[in-house]
Amino acid sequence: MELQQEDKKTEKYEQYFIDKKEHKKRSKEFFEKFGSKVMEVQKMPFENKISWGSLLEKKAKEFADRPAVFFEDEMLTYKEFNESVNRYANYFISIGLKKGDVVEILMKNRTELLIIYTANAKIGAISSMINNQLRKRTLSYCINLTPGKFVVIGEGCYELFDDVRPDLNLSEEQKLFFVPDQGDIATPEGFEDLPSLVKDSSVDNPPTVADVHTMDPIAYIFTSGTTGMPKAAILLHFRTAVYGHYFGVFAARFRPEDIIYICLPFFHGTALETGWSAVMATGGSVVVARKFSVSRFWDDIRKYKATAFSYVGELCRYLINQPPRPDDATNTVKTVIGNGLRPEIWMEFKTRFDIPRIIEFYGASEGNAGFANNLNFDYTVGSSIAQYAVVKYDIENDEPIRDEKGRMKKVGLGETGLLLMLSHGAYEFAGYTDKKATEAKLYHNVLKEGDAYFNSGDLMRDIGCGHLQFVDRLGDTYRWKGHNVSTTEVEEVLSVHDDIEMSAVYGIQIPHTDGRAGMAAIVSNISIEDFDLKRLAEIFRDNLAPYAIPIFLRFKSELTVTPTFKLKKGKLKEEGFDFYNVDDSLYVILPGESEYVPLTKEIYENILDQKYKF
């Protein structure tokens, strides 16, 4: 069944289509103002001169005394931030760190995280940005996947590290560094206090910066993997130093006076690539929050007089779900940058908080190119300067449709298909540390013989004038709480339970929430009355990040598979947790609770009435 047959151009989607006359007008204004600068930025990856470290050094000269970073009650100017970075970089160089080496970083949001990341960048070392929300099995896997010459652990993450330490392939050559925070933990045995070691190092710019190029790797960002474990995607200096110009200069129109508030984790690309980099490209300031707090969010915005913030769709939904306040629109925000703002809440979010400019963008952490809403239209992820194709997709057979010549077919206006990005030249797919995983993300001979396209794994709707609208994810990954969740990873954790014969994990929609909540269909070898749900919840907590734990369970007598033994999940997704149409036993773990309870009619109705905030 072709996807677009059920998603044709109809009045339902016409409200989202880009007005051609208005698009022409805004495009003309954009290129009159930024045309020459766009050409300069497009040359950067080919000139291969700019890097994250050289960008900072340039801004430290231009804006020496302007604020660079705010964190709680501390502030560093560009000069102070650059000098702090140099202390770490020069110390690391003195003990043997060099270009191409890996430094593993497990820290929560704070100034030191930005300093260490940038110090590594000045050397050409690669920061492996370990997701601090991972647990046990997955956490140890990620740390072992990118063995670092140095391992840097923040105080707030030490217990996580210590919990998996017996499972790590640590060697005597690896140096372990500890970065204190609140002072609740003394420097652990085997670790060295990093800030104490660097305090007397030189504040001069290290000579290594000149040898770091635009297309060199700067970091590993961990993404969900269809094999059951995260993959380490390679992030290039191009994605930070150059993307900053796109988002900061062209899309957000930032000035040195702008301040962006970031409460998203810096182990993800949204904070690194399109938030912090965007404001630094123009000499503005970043406010680093330890984490997102819906109750403190607007108070923080007003405290720092932030003119922008980074978002994911779930963050916007949480803000909207709060009771309206008379001062909702009384804030300093002019621009927001992020992804996942769903069309159905777009205008409510924009008008309630009086936000003039929404820079929705699209781009996977490992992707080779992206989209940005430079022209400030509503309901769109924007357009891309890279070559792409949205091709027709067969949902039932889970594959793109090819014609008799073996070529894929593009969708029409208002239709939905799979987004593919051309892998070529400056936009060649950098890939993962695993070469097989890299090749698996490419389609060949898509539109012509010999071409190669990166498979985004995402369904997009063509809304005209080169603009797209995000629709959904495909395959064995779904998105929840701003994170991609691998169904295979969760299924492997389920297999740990002795009483589970088979399971299928998939994402389903909960009304009035963003993304897809996890649901697991389970075939057990014992009766549901004897099944230990408490132990299953404990297994999840021990082995999965909180956002990856399934919200719903469904116990079935059997699961259907394809002739090649691939689980059929289409009908399961469609039925979801519908109490009235699912005869199987259903269980749910409610917000704030730690154990699964039967999904009763009352609970089901309360979920639909939004009495639970998932």
C-alpha positions in Angstrom: 0.0 0.0 0.0 1.5 3.3 -1.1 1.6 5.8 1.7 0.5 8.7 -0.4 -2.7 7.0 -1.5 -4.1 7.7 2.0 -2.4 11.1 2.2 -3.3 13.0 -1.0 -3.5 16.8 -1.4 -6.7 17.7 0.4 -8.2 20.6 2.2 -6.9 19.1 5.4 -3.3 20.0 4.4 -3.9 23.1 2.3 -3.7 25.3 5.4 -0.1 24.3 5.7 0.9 25.1 2.1 3.4 27.9 1.6 1.9 30.9 -0.2 3.9 31.3 -3.4 3.7 35.1 -3.6 4.7 35.6 0.0 7.5 33.1 -0.4 8.8 34.9 -3.4 8.7 38.2 -1.5 10.5 36.9 1.6 13.1 35.0 -0.5 13.9 38.2 -2.4 14.4 40.2 0.8 16.5 37.4 2.3 18.9 37.2 -0.7 19.2 41.0 -1.0 20.3 41.1 2.7 22.3 37.8 3.0 23.1 36.6 -0.5 26.8 37.4 -0.4 27.2 36.1 3.1 25.4 32.8 2.1 28.0 32.3 -0.7 30.8 32.9 1.8 29.5 30.3 4.2 28.9 27.8 1.4 32.7 28.0 0.6 33.7 27.2 4.2 33.6 23.4 3.9 35.7 23.5 0.7 38.2 26.1 2.1 38.5 23.8 5.2 39.9 26.6 7.4 37.3 27.4 10.0 36.9 25.2 13.1 35.0 25.5 16.4 38.3 26.6 18.2 39.2 29.2 15.6 35.6 30.5 15.7 35.9 31.0 19.5 39.3 32.7 19.1 37.9 35.1 16.6 35.0 36.0 18.8 37.2 36.4 21.8 39.1 39.1 20.0 35.9 40.8 18.7 33.9 40.6 21.9 36.5 40.2 24.6 34.5 41.8 27.4 31.0 40.7 26.3 29.3 37.8 28.2 29.9 34.4 26.6 28.4 32.0 29.1 26.0 32.4 32.0 25.6 29.5 34.4 23.5 30.0 37.6 25.2 33.0 39.3 28.4 32.9 37.3 29.3 34.7 34.1 32.4 34.4 31.8 33.2 36.9 29.2 34.5 35.8 25.8 38.0 36.5 26.9 37.6 34.6 30.2 35.9 31.7 28.5 38.6 31.4 25.9 41.3 31.6 28.5 39.6 28.8 30.5 39.4 26.7 27.4 43.1 27.3 26.8 44.1 26.2 30.3 42.5 22.8 29.7 43.8 22.6 26.1 47.4 23.4 27.0 47.3 21.0 29.9 45.9 18.2 27.8 48.6 18.8 25.2 51.3 18.7 27.9 50.2 15.2 28.9 50.0 13.8 25.4 46.6 14.5 23.9 46.7 15.0 20.2 44.6 15.4 17.1 42.4 12.3 16.5 42.5 11.1 20.1 39.2 10.5 21.9 38.1 12.1 25.2 35.0 10.5 26.8 32.9 13.0 28.7 30.1 12.0 31.1 28.8 15.2 32.6 25.6 17.1 33.2 25.0 20.6 31.8 27.4 23.2 33.3 30.1 25.6 32.2 33.0 23.1 32.6 31.3 20.8 30.1 31.4 23.5 27.4 35.0 24.4 28.3 36.3 20.8 28.1 34.4 20.1 24.8 36.0 23.3 23.3 39.4 22.5 24.7 39.4 19.2 22.9 38.2 20.9 19.7 41.2 23.2 19.8 43.5 20.2 19.8 41.5 18.3 17.2 40.6 15.6 19.8 37.2 14.1 19.6 34.8 14.5 22.5 32.7 11.4 23.0 29.5 13.0 24.5 28.1 10.2 26.6 24.4 10.4 27.2 24.0 10.8 31.0 20.5 9.5 31.0 21.6 6.0 29.9 21.8 3.2 32.4 23.9 0.1 33.1 24.0 -2.1 30.0 23.6 0.7 27.5 25.8 3.1 29.3 28.7 0.6 29.5 28.2 -0.3 25.9 28.6 3.4 24.8 31.6 4.0 26.9 33.3 0.9 25.6 32.3 1.7 22.0 34.5 4.9 21.9 37.5 4.1 24.2 39.0 7.4 25.2 42.6 8.3 26.0 41.1 10.4 28.7 37.8 9.8 30.6 36.2 12.8 32.2 33.5 12.3 34.7 31.5 15.1 36.4 30.5 14.8 40.0 26.8 14.5 39.2 27.5 11.5 37.0 30.0 9.6 39.1 27.6 7.2 40.6 26.4 6.2 37.1 30.0 5.6 36.1 30.9 3.7 39.2 27.8 1.5 38.7 29.1 0.2 35.3 32.8 0.4 36.1 33.2 -3.4 36.4 31.8 -3.8 32.9 34.2 -1.2 31.3 37.2 -2.2 29.2 39.4 0.3 31.0 43.2 0.1 30.5 46.0 1.3 32.7 47.0 3.8 30.0 43.6 5.6 30.2 43.6 8.7 32.5 40.5 9.2 34.7 39.6 12.8 35.5 37.0 14.0 38.0 35.3 17.4 37.8 33.8 18.4 41.2 30.5 20.3 41.3 28.6 20.6 44.6 31.4 19.2 46.7 29.3 16.2 47.9 31.8 13.7 46.6 35.6 13.7 47.2 37.9 12.9 44.3 37.4 9.1 43.9 40.2 6.7 44.1 41.9 6.3 40.7 40.8 9.7 39.5 42.6 13.1 39.4 40.9 16.4 40.1 41.0 18.0 36.7 40.3 21.7 37.6 43.1 21.6 40.1 45.5 20.2 37.5 44.8 22.9 34.9 44.6 26.0 37.0 48.2 27.0 36.4 48.3 26.2 32.7 48.9 28.8 30.1 46.0 30.9 28.9 47.5 31.5 25.5 45.8 30.0 22.4 47.4 26.6 21.6 49.2 26.3 18.3 47.2 23.2 17.5 44.1 25.2 16.4 45.8 25.9 13.0 45.9 22.2 12.2 42.1 21.6 12.9 40.0 21.8 9.8 36.3 22.3 9.0 35.7 18.7 7.9 37.5 17.2 10.9 35.5 15.3 13.5 34.8 17.2 16.7 32.5 14.8 18.6 30.7 11.5 18.8 27.0 11.9 19.4 25.1 8.7 20.3 21.9 7.9 18.4 19.5 5.1 18.6 20.5 2.0 16.7 18.3 -0.6 15.0 20.8 -3.3 16.1 19.7 -2.8 19.7 22.3 -0.5 20.9 23.2 3.2 20.3 25.5 4.1 17.4 28.3 6.7 17.7 27.5 9.3 15.0 30.5 11.4 13.9 29.9 15.2 14.3 32.2 17.4 12.2 33.4 20.9 13.0 31.4 21.8 9.9 28.2 21.0 11.8 29.1 23.4 14.7 31.2 26.2 13.3 29.4 26.5 9.9 25.9 25.6 11.1 26.2 28.4 13.6 26.3 30.9 10.7 23.3 29.4 9.1 21.1 29.5 12.2 22.6 32.5 14.0 23.1 34.9 11.1 20.6 33.9 8.5 17.7 32.3 10.4 17.6 33.8 13.8 19.2 37.1 12.8 21.1 37.2 16.1 23.1 40.2 17.2 25.9 40.4 19.9 23.2 41.6 22.4 21.2 38.3 22.0 21.1 35.7 24.8 20.0 32.2 24.2 18.7 30.0 27.1 19.6 26.3 26.7 18.1 23.7 29.1 18.5 20.8 26.6 21.3 18.4 27.3 24.6 19.2 25.6 25.2 15.5 24.7 22.6 16.1 21.9 23.1 17.9 18.7 20.2 20.4 19.2 22.1 22.2 22.0 25.6 21.9 20.4 24.8 22.5 16.7 21.9 24.9 16.5 21.7 26.6 19.9 25.1 27.5 21.3 26.8 27.6 17.9 24.1 30.0 16.5 24.6 32.6 19.2 28.4 32.3 19.3 28.5 32.9 15.5 27.3 36.4 16.2 29.1 37.1 19.5 26.0 36.6 21.7 25.6 34.8 25.0 24.5 31.4 26.1 22.7 30.6 29.4 23.4 27.0 30.4 20.7 25.5 32.6 21.3 22.2 34.4 18.0 20.8 33.1 14.6 21.8 31.9 12.2 22.9 34.7 8.7 23.8 33.6 8.1 25.7 36.8 11.4 27.8 36.6 11.5 28.2 32.8 10.0 31.6 32.4 11.5 32.9 35.6 14.9 32.0 34.2 14.1 33.6 30.9 13.3 36.9 32.7 16.2 36.6 35.1 18.8 36.4 32.3 16.7 38.6 29.9 17.1 35.9 27.3 16.0 36.8 23.8 15.9 33.2 22.6 15.8 29.6 23.7 16.4 26.2 22.2 13.4 23.8 22.2 12.2 20.3 21.3 8.5 19.8 20.7 7.9 18.2 24.1 9.3 21.2 25.9 6.8 23.5 24.0 4.0 21.1 24.9 4.9 21.2 28.6 4.9 25.0 28.6 1.5 25.1 26.9 0.1 22.6 29.4 0.7 24.9 32.3 -2.2 27.0 33.5 -2.3 30.4 31.6 -0.8 33.3 33.5 -1.4 37.0 32.9 2.3 37.5 32.2 2.7 34.7 29.7 3.4 37.1 26.8 5.5 39.4 29.0 8.9 38.1 28.2 12.1 39.1 26.4 12.0 36.2 23.8 12.1 37.2 20.2 13.3 33.9 18.6 13.2 30.2 19.4 15.3 27.5 17.7 14.4 23.8 17.8 12.6 20.9 16.3 9.5 18.9 16.8 6.9 21.7 17.3 3.8 20.0 16.0 1.5 21.9 13.6 -1.6 21.5 15.9 0.0 23.5 18.7 2.2 25.8 16.6 0.0 28.9 16.6 -1.2 28.5 20.2 2.5 28.4 21.4 3.4 31.4 19.2 0.6 33.6 20.2 0.3 32.7 23.9 3.9 33.5 24.6 4.2 36.2 21.9 7.1 34.7 20.0 7.7 36.6 16.7 10.2 34.1 15.2 10.1 30.3 15.3 13.2 28.7 13.7 12.0 25.2 13.3 14.7 23.0 11.8 15.2 19.4 10.8 18.4 17.4 10.9 19.5 14.1 12.5 22.6 14.2 14.7 24.4 12.0 12.2 22.7 13.4 9.1 24.6 15.0 6.3 22.4 18.0 5.8 19.4 19.7 7.3 16.5 22.2 6.9 15.9 25.5 8.5 13.0 27.9 8.6 15.0 30.9 7.5 12.0 32.8 6.1 9.9 32.4 9.3 6.9 30.7 7.8 4.5 28.7 10.1 4.2 25.0 10.3 7.4 24.1 8.4 10.9 22.7 9.1 12.0 25.1 6.4 14.0 24.5 3.3 17.5 23.2 2.5 20.4 24.3 0.4 21.4 20.7 0.1 19.9 18.4 -2.6 17.2 16.0 -1.3 14.3 13.9 -2.4 11.0 13.0 -0.7 10.2 9.6 -2.3 7.1 7.5 -2.3 7.1 4.8 0.4 5.3 1.5 0.8 4.3 1.3 4.4 3.1 -2.3 4.3 6.3 -3.7 2.8 8.4 -1.1 4.7 10.5 0.1 1.7 10.7 2.9 -0.9 8.8 2.3 -4.2 11.0 1.8 -7.3 9.8 1.9 -10.9 10.5 -0.6 -13.6 14.0 0.9 -14.1 14.8 0.6 -10.4 14.5 4.3 -9.6 12.5 5.8 -6.8 9.7 8.3 -7.4 9.2 11.7 -5.8 6.0 12.7 -4.1 3.7 15.5 -5.1 2.5 18.6 -3.3 0.6 17.7 -0.1 1.9 14.1 -0.2 4.0 12.3 2.3 7.1 10.2 1.6 10.5 9.2 2.9 13.1 12.0 3.1 16.5 11.2 1.5 19.5 13.5 1.4 22.1 13.4 -1.4 25.5 12.2 0.0 28.1 14.0 -2.1 30.8 16.6 -1.8 30.5 18.8 1.3 27.3 16.9 2.2 28.8 13.4 2.1 27.4 11.3 4.9 30.2 11.2 7.6 28.6 8.1 9.1 29.3 6.2 12.3 32.3 4.6 13.9 30.9 1.3 12.5 31.4 1.2 8.7 28.6 -1.4 8.2 26.2 0.8 10.0 27.3 3.7 7.8 26.6 1.8 4.6 23.3 0.5 5.9 22.0 4.2 6.1 22.6 4.8 2.4 20.4 4.1 -0.6 22.1 3.8 -4.0 20.8 4.5 -7.5 17.9 6.5 -6.2 17.2 8.9 -9.0 20.0 8.0 -11.4 22.8 5.5 -11.7 25.6 5.8 -9.2 24.0 8.3 -6.8 23.9 7.8 -3.1 21.3 9.2 -0.6 21.3 9.2 3.2 18.2 7.6 4.5 16.7 9.9 7.2 14.2 7.3 8.3 11.6 10.1 8.6 8.4 10.7 6.7 7.9 14.3 5.5 5.1 16.1 3.8 5.8 18.4 0.8 4.0 21.7 1.5 5.4 23.6 -1.5 8.1 26.1 -2.4 10.8 23.7 -1.2 9.4 23.5 2.3 8.7 20.3 4.2 6.7 19.3 7.3 7.7 16.5 9.6 5.1 13.7 9.8 6.6 10.6 11.6 9.5 8.3 12.0 9.7 4.9 10.3 11.0 1.5 11.2 12.4 0.4 14.5 12.8 3.8 16.1 10.3 6.2 17.6 10.7 9.5 19.4 9.6 10.2 23.0 10.5 13.0 25.4 12.8 14.5 22.7 14.8 11.3 22.3 15.0 8.6 19.7 14.2 5.1 21.2 15.4 1.9 19.6 12.7 -0.7 19.7 15.3 -3.4 19.3 17.2 -2.2 22.4 14.0 -2.3 24.5 13.2 -5.8 23.1 16.6 -7.1 24.1 16.1 -5.8 27.6 12.7 -7.6 27.7 14.4 -10.8 26.8 16.2 -10.7 30.2 13.0 -11.6 31.9 12.8 -15.4 32.2 9.0 -15.5 31.7 8.9 -13.6 28.4 9.0 -15.8 25.3 8.6 -13.0 22.7 8.0 -9.3 22.6 7.4 -6.5 20.1 8.1 -2.9 21.1 6.6 0.1 19.2 5.6 3.7 19.6 2.0 4.8 19.9 0.3 8.2 20.2 -1.2 9.4 23.5 -3.6 12.2 22.7 -2.3 15.7 23.3 1.3 14.6 23.7 4.3 14.9 21.3 6.1 12.0 19.8 5.3 8.3 20.5 5.0 6.6 23.9 6.6 3.2 24.2 4.4 0.1 24.2 5.5 -3.5 24.5 3.4 -6.5 23.4 4.5 -9.5 25.4 4.0 -13.2 24.9 4.6 -14.9 28.3 5.2 -18.6 29.2 3.2 -18.2 32.4 -0.2 -16.7 33.2 -0.6 -13.0 33.6 -1.7 -13.6 37.2 1.8 -15.1 37.9 3.8 -12.7 35.9 6.2 -10.5 38.0 5.4 -7.0 36.8 7.4 -5.5 39.6 10.6 -7.3 38.5 10.0 -6.2 34.9 9.8 -2.5 36.0 13.1 -3.0 37.9 14.8 -4.5 34.8 13.7 -1.5 32.8 15.0 1.0 35.3 18.3 -0.8 35.6 18.9 -1.1 31.9 17.1 1.7 30.1 17.1 5.5 30.1 13.9 6.8 31.7 12.5 8.0 28.3 13.0 4.5 26.8 10.9 2.6 29.4 7.6 1.5 27.8 4.5 3.3 29.2 2.1 0.5 28.2 2.2 -3.3 28.2 0.0 -5.6 26.3 -0.1 -9.3 27.0 -0.9 -11.5 23.9 -1.1 -15.2 23.3 1.0 -14.8 20.1 2.7 -12.3 17.8 2.5 -12.4 14.0 5.6 -12.3 11.8 6.5 -12.0 8.2 7.9 -14.9 6.1 11.3 -13.6 7.0 10.4 -13.7 10.7 10.1 -9.9 11.0 7.5 -8.9 13.6 4.4 -7.3 12.2 3.7 -4.2 14.2 1.4 -2.2 12.0 -1.9 -3.4 13.5 -0.4 -3.2 17.0 0.5 0.5 16.5 -2.9 1.2 15.1 -4.8 -0.4 18.0 -2.5 1.3 20.6 -3.9 1.2 24.1 -7.6 1.5 23.1 -9.4 0.0 26.1 -12.6 -0.6 24.1 -11.1 -2.3 21.1 -8.2 -4.4 22.6 -9.3 -7.6 24.2 -5.8 -8.4 25.6 -4.7 -7.5 29.2 -3.3 -3.9 29.2 -1.1 -2.3 31.8 0.3 1.2 32.2 2.9 2.9 34.3 1.4 6.3 35.3 3.4 9.6 35.6 5.3 9.7 38.9 4.8 6.0 39.6 7.3 3.2 39.5 5.2 0.1 38.8 2.7 -1.1 36.2 -1.0 -1.2 37.0 -3.9 -2.6 35.0 -5.4 -0.2 32.5 -8.9 0.2 33.7 -11.8 2.1 32.0 -11.4 4.9 34.5 -7.6 5.3 33.9 -8.1 5.1 30.1 -10.7 7.9 30.2 -8.6 10.0 32.5 -5.7 9.6 30.0 -7.9 10.8 27.2 -9.1 13.7 29.4 -5.5 14.7 30.0 -5.7 14.2 33.8 -2.3 12.5 33.6 0.6 14.5 32.3 2.9 12.1 30.4 
